[in-house]
Amino acid sequence: MEFKLRGTNVIGIEIITDSKSFNVEAIKNFILEKKQLLKGSRFIVCVEDRKLSKNEIIELSLFIQNIDELTFCGFKTNLKENRELCISLGIPCDLSEMEIEKERERAETEEVKFVRKTLRSGDKVTSTGDLVILGDVNPGAEVEAGGNVYVMGSLRGIVKAGIGKSEAEVRALYFEAPRLEICNQERAFDRKESYINFKARVKSGKLKIESLKKGR
């Protein structure tokens, strides 16, 4: 398998590699060759069927982060070990392939709504069931859902999830929102608080944040 580039609704551009073709130096050279083509895009490294080392993840991350033309958005992988290692290093991984969990209390008639754009100030989106935002939620935008909310980009607007429910969750690649509400439980955040691979959920009546906090 040679390296491939693929456009996505969430990230912008993915470079795809597997266990046979993966090579850090070859990937770096490929990115440099395609730099003008990739200019201005959000970029992710998709690695299939290969367990990455800590050094490989760090080296590729630093390399791409130092290219002014690109915005590095982390890795995507089908291996649990890669995702866990990335998260431990504070590097986003795999949220573009999140499974939408089925909640027991969700009725069959409830919808799963996909919004394939970035929500800007003044935009408001609602869903009776789960809501998946394939883009960012900018400051001033509002999201309300009877089920879970998944943001495959930056979440900086207002979110209400699990309306009328006892359990629900909110996930986002990046989180810098002033507050969120899940199952009628509200949590405010300081302006300096920033998270990656953000996950907040209400279970057994408690609101819990399960993500890596990143200072500014």
Residue frames as qw, qx, qy, qz and C-alpha x, y, z in Angstrom:
[[0.000, 0.886, 0.464, 0.000, 0.00, 0.00, 0.00],
 [0.383, 0.293, -0.021, 0.876, 1.42, 3.35, -0.99],
 [0.034, -0.356, -0.436, 0.826, 0.52, 6.50, 0.89],
 [0.050, 0.589, 0.650, 0.477, -2.86, 7.94, 0.01],
 [0.046, 0.060, 0.254, -0.964, -4.47, 11.31, 0.64],
 [0.132, -0.529, -0.803, -0.240, -8.18, 11.48, 1.37],
 [0.164, -0.333, 0.072, -0.926, -10.43, 14.43, 2.04],
 [0.252, -0.410, -0.850, 0.215, -12.84, 14.20, 4.97],
 [0.206, -0.789, -0.365, -0.449, -15.74, 16.28, 6.27],
 [0.635, -0.736, -0.184, 0.142, -14.18, 16.46, 9.70],
 [0.645, -0.490, 0.165, 0.563, -10.45, 16.94, 9.38],
 [0.266, 0.830, -0.238, -0.429, -9.86, 18.15, 5.86],
 [0.633, 0.533, -0.554, -0.090, -7.05, 15.84, 4.67],
 [0.835, -0.406, 0.370, -0.046, -5.90, 12.40, 5.86],
 [0.348, 0.564, -0.736, -0.138, -2.70, 10.63, 4.91],
 [0.932, -0.148, 0.136, -0.303, -3.38, 6.89, 4.98],
 [0.302, 0.543, -0.782, 0.043, -0.74, 4.25, 5.64],
 [0.933, -0.247, -0.105, -0.240, -0.59, 0.65, 6.91],
 [0.770, -0.528, 0.332, 0.136, 1.83, -1.80, 8.51],
 [0.824, 0.218, 0.300, 0.428, 3.66, -2.49, 5.25],
 [0.418, 0.682, 0.137, 0.584, 4.16, 1.06, 4.02],
 [0.386, -0.920, -0.068, -0.032, 4.57, 2.86, 7.36],
 [0.716, 0.026, -0.105, 0.690, 7.92, 4.60, 7.66],
 [0.212, -0.821, -0.250, 0.467, 8.41, 7.85, 9.53],
 [0.248, -0.455, 0.361, 0.775, 11.01, 9.32, 7.15],
 [0.152, 0.255, 0.763, 0.574, 9.03, 8.29, 4.06],
 [0.060, -0.787, -0.614, 0.033, 5.88, 9.90, 5.47],
 [0.236, -0.746, -0.037, 0.621, 7.77, 13.10, 6.27],
 [0.224, -0.211, 0.563, 0.767, 9.17, 13.26, 2.74],
 [0.086, 0.492, 0.790, 0.355, 5.74, 12.59, 1.24],
 [0.114, -0.845, -0.443, 0.277, 4.19, 15.43, 3.25],
 [0.241, -0.604, 0.208, 0.730, 6.95, 17.81, 2.20],
 [0.203, 0.066, 0.717, 0.663, 6.41, 16.89, -1.46],
 [0.073, -0.611, -0.718, -0.326, 2.65, 17.57, -1.14],
 [0.243, -0.394, -0.421, 0.780, 3.01, 20.64, 1.08],
 [0.130, 0.114, -0.201, -0.964, 1.63, 23.12, -1.43],
 [0.406, -0.268, -0.733, -0.476, -1.30, 20.86, -2.23],
 [0.478, -0.473, -0.704, 0.227, -2.09, 20.53, 1.47],
 [0.186, 0.140, -0.206, 0.950, -1.63, 24.22, 2.24],
 [0.367, -0.230, 0.073, -0.899, -4.23, 25.59, 4.67],
 [0.736, -0.212, -0.535, -0.356, -5.77, 22.22, 5.49],
 [0.619, -0.498, 0.488, -0.362, -6.39, 20.46, 8.77],
 [0.570, 0.434, -0.691, -0.093, -4.36, 17.28, 8.67],
 [0.785, -0.373, 0.400, -0.292, -4.52, 13.83, 10.26],
 [0.200, 0.436, -0.867, -0.133, -2.33, 10.72, 10.02],
 [0.889, -0.055, 0.084, -0.446, -4.37, 7.54, 9.56],
 [0.094, 0.462, -0.882, 0.014, -2.46, 4.37, 10.47],
 [0.885, -0.055, -0.066, -0.457, -4.12, 0.99, 9.94],
 [0.993, -0.042, -0.110, 0.018, -3.06, -2.36, 11.40],
 [0.631, 0.357, -0.392, 0.566, 0.24, -1.16, 12.85],
 [0.588, -0.728, -0.271, 0.226, 1.18, -0.62, 16.47],
 [0.301, 0.818, -0.151, 0.467, 3.03, 2.68, 16.82],
 [0.640, -0.187, -0.422, 0.614, 5.86, 3.41, 19.22],
 [0.243, -0.847, -0.262, 0.393, 6.00, 6.44, 21.49],
 [0.340, -0.446, 0.334, 0.758, 8.96, 7.85, 19.54],
 [0.219, 0.291, 0.704, 0.610, 7.17, 7.44, 16.18],
 [0.073, -0.817, -0.570, -0.055, 4.10, 9.31, 17.44],
 [0.306, -0.804, -0.060, 0.506, 6.13, 12.14, 18.94],
 [0.379, -0.244, 0.479, 0.754, 8.45, 12.50, 15.94],
 [0.154, 0.460, 0.687, 0.541, 5.60, 12.68, 13.41],
 [0.163, -0.855, -0.479, 0.109, 3.56, 15.01, 15.60],
 [0.333, -0.705, 0.074, 0.622, 6.40, 17.49, 16.08],
 [0.348, -0.017, 0.588, 0.730, 7.31, 17.37, 12.41],
 [0.066, 0.612, 0.660, 0.431, 3.79, 18.18, 11.19],
 [0.259, -0.855, -0.363, 0.265, 3.20, 20.79, 13.90],
 [0.364, -0.566, 0.206, 0.711, 6.26, 22.67, 12.64],
 [0.265, 0.263, 0.622, 0.688, 4.86, 22.99, 9.10],
 [0.127, 0.277, 0.218, -0.927, 3.16, 26.39, 8.97],
 [0.375, 0.043, -0.527, -0.762, 0.95, 25.40, 6.04],
 [0.545, -0.240, -0.781, -0.187, -0.80, 22.63, 8.03],
 [0.499, -0.465, 0.346, -0.644, -2.94, 22.42, 11.16],
 [0.330, 0.141, -0.931, 0.066, -2.12, 19.09, 12.77],
 [0.670, -0.304, 0.037, -0.676, -5.21, 17.34, 14.22],
 [0.598, -0.366, 0.663, -0.263, -3.66, 14.10, 15.42],
 [0.036, 0.211, -0.944, -0.252, -3.93, 10.46, 14.44],
 [0.819, 0.026, 0.035, -0.572, -6.63, 8.01, 13.43],
 [0.104, 0.352, -0.930, 0.001, -6.17, 4.29, 14.01],
 [0.796, -0.174, -0.371, -0.445, -8.01, 1.01, 14.24],
 [0.670, -0.016, -0.654, 0.351, -5.84, -0.25, 17.12],
 [0.524, -0.807, -0.253, -0.099, -6.79, 0.43, 20.73],
 [0.738, -0.355, -0.053, 0.572, -3.13, 0.47, 21.81],
 [0.380, 0.313, 0.187, 0.850, -2.34, 3.37, 19.46],
 [0.239, -0.752, -0.304, -0.534, -5.27, 5.42, 20.68],
 [0.687, -0.687, -0.202, 0.124, -4.39, 4.90, 24.35],
 [0.674, -0.151, 0.032, 0.722, -0.73, 5.83, 23.74],
 [0.187, 0.512, 0.250, 0.800, -1.68, 8.99, 21.84],
 [0.418, -0.792, -0.281, -0.346, -4.06, 10.10, 24.59],
 [0.751, -0.531, -0.136, 0.369, -1.40, 9.48, 27.25],
 [0.540, -0.008, 0.143, 0.830, 0.90, 11.80, 25.26],
 [0.090, 0.650, 0.257, -0.709, -1.77, 14.48, 24.91],
 [0.058, 0.227, -0.609, -0.758, -2.19, 13.92, 21.17],
 [0.692, 0.237, 0.191, -0.655, -5.71, 13.67, 19.67],
 [0.019, 0.210, -0.933, -0.290, -6.51, 10.27, 18.17],
 [0.055, -0.178, -0.967, -0.176, -9.37, 8.47, 16.48],
 [0.259, 0.390, 0.533, -0.705, -12.37, 10.64, 17.38],
 [0.425, 0.328, -0.360, -0.763, -13.37, 10.83, 13.72],
 [0.512, 0.021, -0.815, -0.270, -14.23, 7.10, 13.98],
 [0.263, -0.143, 0.683, -0.666, -16.08, 7.17, 17.32],
 [0.221, -0.336, -0.894, -0.198, -18.77, 4.57, 17.83],
 [0.400, -0.354, 0.038, -0.844, -22.08, 6.09, 18.81],
 [0.020, 0.003, -0.937, 0.348, -23.07, 4.12, 21.89],
 [0.447, -0.410, -0.590, -0.533, -26.63, 2.81, 22.13],
 [0.190, -0.206, 0.578, -0.767, -28.32, 3.88, 25.33],
 [0.006, 0.268, 0.958, -0.101, -30.95, 1.57, 26.83],
 [0.161, 0.597, 0.542, -0.568, -33.46, 4.35, 27.31],
 [0.144, 0.351, -0.388, -0.840, -33.30, 5.57, 23.69],
 [0.698, 0.389, 0.480, -0.363, -36.52, 4.80, 21.82],
 [0.604, 0.157, 0.634, 0.457, -36.33, 3.30, 18.34],
 [0.310, 0.839, 0.408, 0.183, -38.06, 6.36, 16.92],
 [0.267, -0.871, 0.106, 0.398, -35.35, 8.74, 18.10],
 [0.663, 0.735, -0.065, 0.125, -33.10, 10.17, 15.44],
 [0.655, -0.398, 0.191, 0.613, -29.37, 10.37, 15.01],
 [0.368, 0.921, 0.124, -0.033, -28.75, 13.66, 13.25],
 [0.695, -0.089, 0.195, 0.687, -25.54, 14.43, 11.36],
 [0.144, 0.966, 0.073, -0.201, -24.59, 18.07, 10.73],
 [0.803, 0.141, 0.217, 0.537, -21.90, 18.26, 8.06],
 [0.269, 0.756, 0.020, 0.597, -20.64, 21.79, 8.63],
 [0.347, -0.045, -0.477, 0.806, -19.14, 24.14, 11.21],
 [0.197, -0.816, -0.542, -0.051, -21.72, 25.89, 13.39],
 [0.314, 0.324, -0.106, 0.886, -21.08, 29.62, 13.62],
 [0.006, 0.193, 0.498, -0.845, -22.28, 32.28, 16.06],
 [0.494, 0.183, 0.023, -0.850, -26.08, 32.46, 15.99],
 [0.573, 0.077, -0.735, -0.356, -26.54, 28.91, 14.63],
 [0.532, -0.227, 0.627, -0.521, -28.67, 26.51, 16.67],
 [0.539, 0.133, -0.764, -0.327, -29.13, 22.79, 16.00],
 [0.604, -0.242, 0.528, -0.546, -31.45, 20.40, 17.84],
 [0.495, 0.117, -0.823, -0.252, -32.09, 16.64, 17.78],
 [0.791, -0.395, 0.016, -0.467, -34.48, 14.36, 19.66],
 [0.977, -0.140, -0.036, 0.159, -31.73, 11.73, 19.78],
 [0.670, -0.364, 0.199, 0.615, -27.98, 11.80, 19.24],
 [0.337, 0.937, 0.006, -0.091, -26.35, 14.70, 17.43],
 [0.772, -0.134, 0.271, 0.559, -23.08, 14.39, 15.49],
 [0.178, 0.947, -0.061, -0.259, -21.38, 17.61, 14.36],
 [0.836, 0.170, 0.225, 0.470, -18.90, 16.97, 11.53],
 [0.314, 0.676, -0.012, 0.666, -17.07, 20.23, 12.09],
 [0.253, 0.039, -0.502, 0.826, -16.59, 22.85, 14.82],
 [0.236, -0.806, -0.538, -0.069, -19.06, 24.50, 17.18],
 [0.342, 0.390, -0.131, 0.845, -17.92, 28.11, 17.37],
 [0.089, -0.280, -0.533, 0.794, -18.59, 30.58, 20.22],
 [0.366, 0.230, 0.025, -0.901, -22.19, 31.82, 20.06],
 [0.560, 0.024, -0.684, -0.467, -23.50, 28.61, 18.48],
 [0.569, -0.230, 0.554, -0.563, -25.91, 26.35, 20.40],
 [0.458, 0.101, -0.849, -0.245, -26.46, 22.59, 20.30],
 [0.580, -0.185, 0.491, -0.624, -29.32, 20.74, 22.01],
 [0.515, 0.136, -0.797, -0.286, -29.97, 17.00, 21.95],
 [0.825, -0.359, 0.036, -0.435, -32.18, 14.48, 23.68],
 [0.978, -0.062, -0.075, 0.184, -29.28, 12.02, 23.46],
 [0.675, -0.401, 0.160, 0.598, -25.52, 12.29, 23.18],
 [0.330, 0.933, -0.074, -0.125, -23.55, 15.02, 21.41],
 [0.795, -0.132, 0.306, 0.506, -20.40, 14.27, 19.40],
 [0.231, 0.944, -0.106, -0.210, -18.31, 17.11, 17.98],
 [0.899, 0.126, 0.173, 0.381, -15.65, 15.97, 15.52],
 [0.409, 0.605, -0.058, 0.681, -13.73, 19.22, 15.83],
 [0.192, 0.096, -0.456, 0.864, -13.50, 22.11, 18.32],
 [0.311, -0.696, -0.634, -0.130, -16.35, 22.69, 20.77],
 [0.254, 0.007, -0.266, 0.930, -16.45, 26.31, 21.93],
 [0.380, -0.350, -0.249, -0.819, -20.19, 26.97, 21.91],
 [0.492, -0.205, 0.535, -0.656, -23.02, 25.99, 24.25],
 [0.447, 0.028, -0.853, -0.268, -24.16, 22.37, 24.46],
 [0.616, -0.176, 0.466, -0.610, -27.13, 20.74, 26.16],
 [0.447, 0.164, -0.845, -0.244, -27.27, 16.95, 25.95],
 [0.255, -0.189, -0.920, 0.229, -29.47, 14.25, 27.47],
 [0.339, -0.137, 0.105, -0.925, -32.49, 16.53, 27.74],
 [0.805, -0.140, -0.017, -0.577, -35.11, 14.54, 29.65],
 [0.855, 0.131, -0.498, 0.067, -32.70, 11.63, 30.18],
 [0.711, -0.691, 0.130, 0.001, -30.83, 10.23, 33.17],
 [0.677, -0.352, 0.438, 0.474, -27.64, 9.29, 31.27],
 [0.604, 0.783, 0.104, 0.109, -25.85, 10.91, 28.31],
 [0.655, -0.377, 0.189, 0.627, -22.44, 12.12, 27.18],
 [0.348, 0.927, -0.064, -0.120, -20.67, 14.87, 25.24],
 [0.774, -0.189, 0.315, 0.516, -17.46, 14.24, 23.30],
 [0.365, 0.927, -0.051, -0.071, -15.24, 16.56, 21.28],
 [0.797, 0.325, -0.152, 0.485, -11.79, 16.51, 19.71],
 [0.294, 0.163, -0.311, 0.889, -11.03, 19.86, 21.37],
 [0.311, -0.756, -0.574, -0.057, -13.07, 21.58, 24.11],
 [0.278, 0.010, -0.226, 0.934, -12.93, 25.23, 25.14],
 [0.255, -0.630, -0.520, -0.517, -16.59, 25.99, 25.90],
 [0.140, -0.457, 0.370, -0.797, -17.67, 28.25, 28.78],
 [0.523, -0.101, 0.646, -0.547, -20.22, 25.70, 30.02],
 [0.406, -0.005, -0.799, -0.444, -22.18, 22.60, 29.15],
 [0.614, -0.136, 0.413, -0.659, -25.29, 20.89, 30.43],
 [0.397, 0.092, -0.886, -0.220, -25.91, 17.13, 30.51],
 [0.451, -0.419, -0.788, -0.017, -29.11, 15.59, 31.87],
 [0.299, -0.869, -0.227, -0.322, -29.99, 18.93, 33.50],
 [0.689, -0.584, -0.003, 0.430, -26.63, 19.06, 35.30],
 [0.377, 0.903, -0.050, 0.198, -24.57, 22.13, 34.43],
 [0.749, -0.357, 0.059, 0.555, -20.82, 22.62, 34.58],
 [0.211, 0.975, -0.070, -0.029, -19.06, 25.96, 34.02],
 [0.847, 0.044, 0.042, 0.529, -15.47, 26.18, 32.81],
 [0.271, -0.763, 0.099, 0.578, -12.81, 28.83, 33.26],
 [0.529, 0.814, -0.117, -0.210, -11.69, 30.65, 30.10],
 [0.017, 0.702, -0.708, -0.079, -8.21, 29.17, 30.55],
 [0.672, -0.095, 0.725, -0.120, -9.46, 25.57, 30.60],
 [0.564, 0.509, -0.461, -0.460, -8.76, 23.62, 27.44],
 [0.733, -0.152, 0.653, -0.115, -9.16, 19.89, 26.77],
 [0.394, 0.384, -0.688, -0.473, -8.29, 17.40, 24.05],
 [0.406, -0.095, -0.900, -0.128, -10.14, 14.13, 23.43],
 [0.297, -0.175, 0.403, -0.848, -12.86, 15.63, 25.65],
 [0.462, -0.303, -0.794, -0.255, -15.48, 13.38, 27.19],
 [0.242, -0.135, 0.511, -0.814, -18.08, 14.36, 29.78],
 [0.473, -0.244, -0.754, -0.385, -20.92, 12.15, 30.84],
 [0.519, -0.325, 0.384, -0.691, -23.65, 11.73, 33.40],
 [0.652, -0.020, -0.748, -0.119, -23.95, 8.23, 34.81],
 [0.533, -0.401, -0.680, 0.304, -25.59, 7.10, 38.04],
 [0.218, -0.917, -0.335, 0.012, -26.57, 10.71, 38.66],
 [0.478, -0.680, 0.153, 0.535, -23.03, 12.10, 38.56],
 [0.525, 0.848, -0.068, 0.023, -21.41, 14.41, 36.00],
 [0.729, -0.447, 0.340, 0.391, -17.84, 13.34, 35.30],
 [0.389, 0.839, -0.316, -0.209, -15.16, 14.77, 33.01],
 [0.867, -0.160, 0.415, 0.225, -13.02, 12.06, 31.40],
 [0.643, 0.713, 0.035, 0.279, -10.35, 13.75, 29.31],
 [0.674, -0.108, -0.087, 0.726, -6.87, 15.20, 29.28],
 [0.045, -0.965, -0.184, 0.182, -6.72, 18.82, 30.38],
 [0.659, 0.258, 0.117, 0.697, -4.34, 21.01, 28.45],
 [0.225, -0.760, -0.191, 0.579, -3.22, 24.37, 29.78],
 [0.481, 0.845, 0.151, 0.178, -2.81, 27.37, 27.50]]
